[in-house]
Amino acid sequence: MGDEASTSPAAAAALSAAAEAPAPATAEAATPQPPQPAATTPHETSSPAEGPWTREAAIARDREDLKDVIHAHHLKTFTEDFAKLVCHKTAYRRLMLHVQFSDNYPSDPLHVEVQSDTLPAKLVEKLQAMFREKLEKPADQDGLGVRGRPHVAAFYAYVDEMIHENKLLWATPEVRQTLALAKEIPDLTIAVNDEAGTLKLKATCGKYMMRAVVTVPDEYPASPLEVEMKKCSFPPTVHTVFLLQAREIARKCSIGVSVERAVQQSTTVVADRLIAPPQKPGTKRDVKMTSAHLKDIKHDVNFLKKANDLQEVNASYNKQLHMYLHSTQVRRAARRELRKLTKQEFEKERAREEAEAAVAEEEQLREWRRVTGQEDLGPQRCIRAVVEFLTRGFIFRLPKEKSLVSDKAVFPADPAKAQELINRRRKDRPTRVPSCGCWWIYSELKIFMETPPFPKPCPRPACNGAIVEHPEFENDPKKRELAYSKSQAVKREMQEVEDFLGM
Ligand SMILES: [Zn+2]
């Protein structure tokens, strides 16, 4: 048996090999690549005094080496014939390895079987084939180069590193589908980075361009994709709508809403968030008094009392004495305290509203599942949907968007001109109807909104008769009707006067 101290543990070799960073893949490399082993591993340079290994000695050594690279609870079984090991990063990024020692181990490599509850079967098969090849081949042929020595720990470390480092491995089929988009759309490039877990989008449509990044978080799909707009030539008020909508699709999918429904619902949700504060859910229902409610009320009363006291300190002017009852310093401190208190209260209130909205949304989702008979499939994967929304649904759609009532383009060909129209509130500026997400030319929308019948559905068939409502117009049909008949009466009177004067 070789000198223990001079021999590098197999695991360390694999770890250092696996740490070799793979180059970021581009659209051409359709599959995220696992880490590549280094050209040589310390095994080939280790002391010739080590080995040859007998099967028993090798397995005993494996048992020892494993302790350095695996958490005890991930080592499920270890016998003279086989071992069951778990590589775990998150509930989704998790792989089971079943390794068997053949009669000729370690001259013959481990026989490995891969299992996963979260990966598609096809990908599991591919990984298994790849692992077997890695174990079989020497390092100079892109293998692990571990045959002839105990290699369970090295192999485990290699796979575990891959599970931890390659953030897109779990999304491989989705990433491939998404990259297919870049082949379908000529002016779109998608650069994939496995280690960062990002997809960088670059798109141009006429004079308009967009650069956005979609990041796949560790806990995806239970955590939503992160979406960022790096650069966009559309005015900020325009691209922010689409950015928020993309984030909303990702968020909805992460809580189990189907992709199709998430895309559909994101239109109005974003509108609400942009234009009006979210409606407090449950306000119309009977409020049951619970101890939690009483606590809330007590808290509110306390807050008001404290705020009132501070206000009094600040405004304590005595008209007879012509002076404040408190020094400038004390009053300034009171004002500061009041500001702090109000800010804290505002943040608490917002957190409370958000928590209530989340509960209401979950209830709504459960109700929808009950009514439609859809089962709960858990968080939904949506990389392709989000990328498709940002590209086909935004950057490649908007520059070509035609008016729904005339045939004019809603956006001018030049982004600078679009910016000017919106900034200067010109009458031919593009504007979005929040109720269905359609884009209009403002002057055309004005005519549409101010002529009967009231109310009118959106002319676009895909909007399924959604009533057109816009924050800059009167949306109450009765009030609109009244305004219209008044304007007609004025017109008639003017006409009569003109007729009378013979003009
Ligand atoms: Zn519409």
Residues whose N, C-alpha, C, O or C-beta is under 5 A from the ligand:
A	BS01	ZN	C436 C438 C458 R460 C463
